[in-house]
Amino acid sequence: MEFKKHFLSVDGNTAAALGSYLFTEVAAIYPITPSSPMAEGVEAYASQGKKNLFGNTVDVVELQSEAGASGSVHGALQAGCLSTTYTASQGLLLMIPNIYKWVGEELPAVLHVAARSLASRSLSIFGDHEDIYACRQTGITMINSGSVQEVADLAPVAHLIAIESSAPVMHFFDGFRTSHEIQNVEFVEDAGWKSLLDEEALKKFKEKALNPHGHAVTRGGAENDDTVFQTMEAQNLHNEHILVVAEKYFDLASKLTGRHYAPFVYEGAKDATKVIILMGSACETASEVVSKLNAEGEKVGVVRVHLYRPFSAKLLCEAIPETVKKIAVLDRTKEVNSLGEPLYLDVVAALRQMNRHVDVVLGGRYGLSSHDTQPKHIKAVFDFLDAKKNWTSFTVGINDDVTNLSIPVDDSFHVDGDYTSCLFYGLGSDGTVSANKSSCKIIGDATGMYAQAYFAYDSRKSGGVTRSHLRFGKTPIHSTYYIQHADFISVSLDSYIFKFDIAKDLKDGGTLLLNTDMTPEELVKVMPNKMKHDLAVKHAKFYIIDANKLAAECHMGRHTNTILQASFFKLNPTIMDYAEAQDWMKKMAYKSYYKKGDEIVQANYKAIDAGANGLIEVEVDPSWAKLPNYMEKSKTGDDYYDEYMNEINSLRGYDLPVSTFRKWELEDGTFRNNYSFKEKRSIADVVPVWHKDYCIQCNQCAFVCPHSTIRPFLLDEAEIAGLPEDERNDVLDAMGPSVKGLKFRIQVAPRDCVGCGVCMQACPGKKVKQADGTFKTVKALTMEEAKSQFHHEAAADYLYKHVTPRTDKFPTNTIKGAAFLMPYTEVCGACAGCGEAPYYRLATQLFGKDMLIANATGCSSIYNGSTPLSPFVTDKEGNGVAWANSLFEDNAEYGYGMRVATDFKLNQIVNIIKNNIDNVEPELKEVLVDYTNNIKDKDHVRSILPDLIAKLEASKCEGIKELLAHKADLLDKSVWIVGGDGWAYDIGYGGLDHVIANEKDVNIMVLDTEVYSNTGGQASKSTQTGAIAEFASSGKKEAKKNLALIAMSYEHVYVAAISLGANPTQAIKAMKEAESYNGPSLIICYSPCLLHHIKGGLTYSEVSEKLAVECGYFPIFRWDPRKIGTEEGPFTMDCKEPDWSKFRDYLMVQARFSQLPKLNPEHAEELLSNCEKYAKRRYEALLRFGGKLNK
């Protein structure tokens, strides 16, 4: 029977979600990059009422961790429901204990994995097979897809195999390279897959379910030494049958889809002499290379591994032509201290088992953590098989100049594809990626062409460089690697031409488009010689457009993506007729924005027209071909920055040899501090400008800045003399008796500022008398064009790095005093206007010189610790934040271990003193007694430390001199455990609960965004009722977890809830009280996030924090156990009684709530009413709890 087929433009995750939904009854999910979109898709389909093959809507449940998700899958299977989950990396590792259970109990679980690197020396979200190989010992069936099309075909196959074989199946594909690559994919109609379902096997599974009504049995008990061995071996026949079932369904899928599938698929010459064996997305690249080499007369082939477990030696050897003499096995992993990587060892064992002789079998590593694998790398492996000297455990794609395991690569080799290649350089969060996804859909729908889109990002939360790799052709596209020969390149930010080798990847005759406000004449004067050379040599066409200006004229704000998208279509008529593209763009704009009103629709229409009409061609001078053909590299004189950090920031990280990482001692994951200020990303369109005449010296602007790029200074005459001459008069007389004779200045770092505007919103301004006698408030800050302010950078460099902050002039429990403190973090990688980062900055200002931080994986770990930059700095004494990240799930325990170690070392010190106190000089004894009596008072110990060390060095008591070996530990550490709500409320809650249940002196700071911000905005137990989030696409139904009340129930835990925009002094007070409390402290910080979709954006993050407290959404308070039994009592509510009439208004200025009536009209009112009801209950519960114990 023939079944209908249809095409969709989807990524690998979506293809897996669609395929798995058909066979799933219960999906237990938890977010982790890059697999989250699979679970998000399944949850969205379920909320829309989509039916599976059995006519039911999938029941989707979110758990607190991957361990929990796998446990729920286990339970659902035992209770007779087909169950599925989705994960990657550390999440997959957390499932391993349950995978063993699924295997042993012969349950048809299906696990879809976007394969990803594991965290070891560092964390990486990118793709390889480390996590997959870590599961190969469990016995789970493992099938692999190497492309988006294969995911669409094999995702259902995984379920079919699981059901008939009554065994769990893991279906995996490369994270990002496949999971996030968009392709035009052919899908078979649902009835086609249902026709392959073994109904009898499904019936047996259902009948096997635990059921007190008719099937009351016992499972999962304990066995002893007399029976375990035999029982394990009794499963042999069952396990052997899995291979038979897998072969059957690969064959059936081949017939159904028209594409060939088998456990091992060979492509290449029938009489090949050289073969590469591998699995994953690189198979597509290898296939391209094999086709080209064979067309040129070589005899080569590639074996794609689709069934990794069970691994059939027989089927592998049958797939390899008898003529093959040399084999290279490529593994996308590194298995330390083994004889070789897993697939290589499997192939060697298979050849031996089948007595198959070949002359050479080599194993190599490639593509770790999505390291791009080009055709030239595959060609290099074939060449290496013929080399006079070759070795196993080789690497390809890097330059290993230390252990010399890398093989030579011919950089000139490439494969010409029958498609148009387009490369787009964008700025994170500028809309470039979204516009390119839209373009792919337009081209695919309008022309029927095949489209491929892949997006490369750095680790910054926003503001980093993005590269969109788009290909369009009339035949399926198999090029799973970065574009290095582009027909068209678009650059969204003109500063990129000075930082990146932009024209390097342009084809001969290609087109370059640059967004800039410069005229052609101005641009030509400043363009790098290398860029000019490349444009001339490649006979390129060069266009510019001032998209920022046009966006403003079209009332599009800073959104240039629509304009540049229109320019792309105008300059690429061979892809699609521009008039037709223009029509499609306007149709999509109307569909996207008509609900927001005609004004927004018309603004988009104008932007589309402007994208074509605003183009200006820049003449490429042929004489430029004589200019130097190398990229001039700026030098700072700091070799670490110039040789390592700047190379990565300039997109030349691929060129770094292994020796660089040895030279700078980077191999254990250590970053150096004090470098973020050197980067000068210059990514803001506008930055704040200080107008001293309207400044009241309140320092609120600096207090709210997430990136520490606006700061107050108190300067004497000598320090003012150090400023550039034209800056010296831009100061005020400092206000207050303690600063008499000093000058005040607000300094912006314009090239580091990200332009969020939070400081401008916070500025109270000054009342200025007008001509008519009335008073008008004029702000001391205005947002102005960033480039016009770059000349202030020299002043910023001088003041930030060479002037010591005067921190003793104002009380540090005030906004003004705290803002004068040195921030021990600066220019972090957080989003512009981030609600989390100001809390982090404030904590480092108050305690940074003593801080030892354990940071949970999440947004805060990414913006504080992404290669190559750390935002942390040290002071002139060399003191500063010591920061580390372990995992998502164990951060509380990780920080607890730091405290235990710190206490152990302090006890060592105390014991040395006790053992020698009677033998030391009287004057030293006096200091030692003072030290031991005040050992937890860091400020006091710091004041006596110089005297103590001097007396220790002069002492004649050898025993006491042992303290000098502990010099770095004489001062207690301030241990902070930091993470988001996904960590504290969900995956790490068990550990957090254990830590606060003990009495160790740790400070826990929860940056509460009410969603899993880092993985894309999935609901956590902190998410409020009615909020729209991933995994809660129709609004969250459950109430927000009251973490504070749970912690307060222990009574010995200091607890505070703070909201910086509502009451800054309360936030300072809470942090200081927590730090001073000798026991566990928990501070919950309300943190607006980009994913809240606040009206006006995160410019209003501080305003949002203020309103959240005023309306009762987030009450702020402190619970201090030291005051239990006192008249004052331990509980203090630090906000007025909420104005509940403002509650709904507050919700409606955030799209996460305001969109609910449109997305879930039937239940929206109920959910929003419940949100307010639950908020009132939380408020009343706090008052009851606090009031009860105050009596």
Order of alpha helices (4+ residues) and beta strands (2+ residues): beta-alpha-beta-alpha-beta-alpha-beta-alpha-beta-alpha-beta-alpha-beta-beta-alpha-alpha-alpha-alpha-beta-beta-alpha-beta-beta-alpha-beta-alpha-beta-alpha-beta-beta-alpha-beta-beta-beta-alpha-beta-alpha-alpha-beta-alpha-alpha-alpha-alpha-beta-alpha-alpha-beta-alpha-beta-alpha-beta-beta-alpha-beta-beta-beta-alpha-alpha-alpha-beta-alpha-beta-alpha-alpha-alpha-beta-alpha-beta-beta-beta-alpha-beta-alpha-beta-alpha-beta-beta-alpha-alpha-alpha-alpha
